[in-house]
Amino acid sequence: MLSLSQDSLSWYVVHTHPKQEDRASANLMAWGVETLTPKLRVKKYNQFTGRSTQVIKPFFPGYIFTRFKFNELYHKIRFTRGVHSLVCFNNKPIRVDDEIIDLVRSRTGDNGFVKEFEQLRAGDEVVINHGRFQNFCGVFEREMPDDDRVRILLNTVGFQAHIVVDRAFVNKVSPEAITRNPILSPVFESRLGGNA
């Protein structure tokens, strides 16, 4: 965070009313104010029906980023519907460094959602954490065209199969995690040269 610069075009954090991030952002854009409202697309798995559903949530619930000249627009922004207040330190709104905004944007995909998963490369060891294949281990092969699913070579005792699962259900496995986990260790020890 940077100190307040009242005449320059700067980024600030706006605290919104509960669940009104989109309303505040739309109203601020109507004033010609640039906003950034990062979102997450979260998949939830229903253990009873076996179905997954998508839920869209704000990345920072109750907060959005806005870019404006403080002296010119503060009062308009402060009283915009959906806005509760500006985030302050010692009763002074603080400016957000452009590098922070660039970082958030760099983690945002073309679809407008923040990428919450670490990058997987072909050959990475993975474990499935939800669904009918929960706790099964495999090797990541590739992402599917819809970006929500991935193809994995599933490793089980004496059996291999290619499966497609939701990306949200897959975690990369580090060699340290394999060593510490008695379920994962036998599956991957041959790949790690018997050191697991």
C-alpha positions in Angstrom: 0.0 0.0 0.0 1.2 3.5 -0.8 0.5 6.8 0.9 -2.4 8.9 -0.3 -1.9 11.0 -3.5 -5.1 13.0 -3.9 -4.6 14.5 -7.4 -3.3 11.5 -9.3 -5.3 8.6 -10.8 -4.9 5.9 -8.3 -6.3 2.5 -7.2 -8.2 2.3 -3.9 -10.1 -0.5 -2.1 -13.8 0.0 -1.6 -15.6 -1.8 1.1 -19.1 -2.8 -0.2 -22.3 -3.6 1.6 -22.7 -7.4 2.1 -23.0 -9.3 -1.2 -23.2 -6.1 -3.2 -19.8 -6.2 -4.9 -21.4 -6.4 -8.4 -23.9 -3.7 -7.6 -21.2 -1.3 -6.4 -19.0 -2.1 -9.4 -21.8 -1.5 -11.9 -22.8 1.8 -10.2 -19.2 3.0 -10.1 -18.6 2.1 -13.8 -21.7 4.3 -14.5 -19.7 7.2 -13.1 -16.8 6.3 -15.4 -14.7 4.8 -12.6 -12.5 1.8 -13.5 -13.2 -1.2 -11.2 -11.7 -4.6 -10.7 -13.9 -7.2 -9.1 -12.1 -10.5 -9.1 -14.2 -13.7 -8.9 -13.7 -17.3 -8.2 -15.6 -20.2 -9.8 -15.8 -22.9 -7.1 -17.1 -26.4 -7.7 -18.9 -28.1 -4.9 -19.4 -31.9 -4.8 -22.6 -33.4 -3.4 -21.6 -36.6 -1.7 -25.2 -37.9 -1.8 -26.1 -37.3 -5.5 -22.5 -37.6 -6.9 -23.0 -34.3 -8.8 -20.9 -31.2 -8.8 -22.3 -27.7 -9.0 -20.5 -24.4 -9.8 -20.8 -21.4 -7.4 -19.4 -18.0 -8.4 -18.0 -16.1 -5.4 -16.0 -12.8 -5.1 -12.3 -13.4 -4.6 -12.4 -10.7 -1.9 -15.9 -10.8 -0.4 -17.1 -7.3 0.6 -14.3 -5.5 -1.3 -13.6 -4.3 -4.8 -10.7 -2.2 -6.4 -11.5 1.2 -7.9 -9.3 3.6 -9.8 -10.1 7.3 -9.6 -8.8 10.8 -8.7 -9.5 11.2 -5.0 -10.2 14.9 -5.0 -12.6 14.7 -8.0 -14.7 11.7 -7.2 -14.4 10.7 -3.5 -17.8 12.1 -2.5 -19.6 10.5 -5.5 -17.9 7.2 -4.8 -18.6 7.3 -1.1 -22.3 7.7 -1.6 -22.7 5.3 -4.5 -25.3 2.6 -4.0 -23.6 -0.6 -2.9 -20.6 1.2 -1.4 -20.1 1.2 2.3 -16.8 3.1 2.6 -13.2 3.3 1.4 -10.6 1.3 3.2 -8.6 3.7 5.4 -5.5 3.7 7.6 -5.5 6.4 10.3 -8.7 7.8 8.8 -7.1 8.4 5.4 -7.9 6.3 2.3 -4.8 4.5 1.2 -3.7 4.0 -2.4 -3.1 0.4 -3.7 0.2 -0.1 -5.6 -0.3 -0.8 -9.3 1.9 -3.9 -8.8 -0.8 -5.5 -6.6 -3.5 -4.8 -9.3 -1.2 -6.2 -11.9 -0.6 -9.3 -9.8 -4.4 -9.9 -9.4 -4.9 -9.4 -13.1 -2.1 -11.8 -14.0 -3.9 -14.5 -12.0 -7.2 -13.8 -13.8 -8.0 -15.9 -16.8 -9.6 -14.8 -20.1 -13.0 -15.9 -18.6 -12.7 -13.3 -15.9 -12.1 -15.7 -13.0 -9.1 -15.9 -10.8 -7.0 -19.0 -11.4 -6.9 -20.7 -8.1 -5.0 -23.8 -9.0 -1.3 -24.3 -9.3 0.0 -24.9 -12.8 0.1 -28.6 -13.8 2.5 -30.0 -16.4 2.3 -33.3 -18.3 3.9 -36.0 -16.0 3.1 -34.3 -12.7 2.0 -36.7 -10.0 -1.6 -35.9 -8.8 -4.1 -37.1 -6.3 -7.9 -36.8 -6.7 -9.5 -35.3 -3.6 -13.2 -35.6 -4.3 -15.7 -37.7 -6.2 -15.9 -41.4 -7.0 -12.1 -41.5 -7.5 -11.2 -39.8 -4.2 -7.7 -40.7 -2.9 -6.8 -42.3 -6.2 -3.4 -41.3 -7.6 -2.3 -40.7 -11.1 -0.3 -38.7 -13.6 -1.5 -35.5 -15.1 -1.7 -35.7 -19.0 -3.5 -32.5 -20.2 -6.3 -30.1 -19.7 -9.5 -30.6 -21.6 -10.8 -27.9 -24.0 -13.4 -26.6 -21.6 -10.6 -25.7 -19.0 -12.8 -27.2 -16.2 -11.6 -30.8 -16.6 -8.3 -32.6 -16.9 -7.2 -35.9 -18.2 -5.3 -38.2 -15.8 -3.6 -41.6 -16.2 -4.9 -43.3 -13.1 -2.6 -45.6 -11.3 -4.0 -48.4 -9.2 -2.7 -51.8 -8.1 -2.1 -53.7 -11.4 -4.4 -51.4 -13.4 -4.0 -48.2 -15.4 -6.8 -46.2 -17.0 -7.3 -42.7 -18.6 -10.0 -40.7 -16.8 -11.3 -37.2 -17.1 -12.2 -35.4 -13.9 -13.0 -31.9 -12.7 -9.8 -29.8 -12.3 -11.1 -28.6 -8.9 -10.8 -32.2 -7.7 -7.1 -32.6 -8.5 -4.1 -31.6 -6.4 -0.4 -31.9 -7.4 1.5 -34.2 -5.1 5.0 -33.2 -3.9 7.7 -35.8 -3.2 7.6 -34.7 0.5 3.8 -35.4 0.7 4.3 -38.8 -0.9 6.9 -39.7 1.6 4.7 -38.7 4.6 1.5 -40.3 3.3 1.3 -44.1 3.7 -1.5 -44.3 1.1 0.5 -42.4 -1.6 3.9 -43.9 -0.9 3.5 -47.4 -2.4 1.8 -46.0 -5.5 4.6 -43.6 -6.4 7.7 -45.3 -4.9 8.7 -46.9 -8.2 8.5 -43.5 -9.9 10.7 -41.9 -7.3 13.3 -44.6 -7.5 12.3 -46.5 -4.4 13.2 -43.6 -2.0 9.7 -42.8 -0.9 
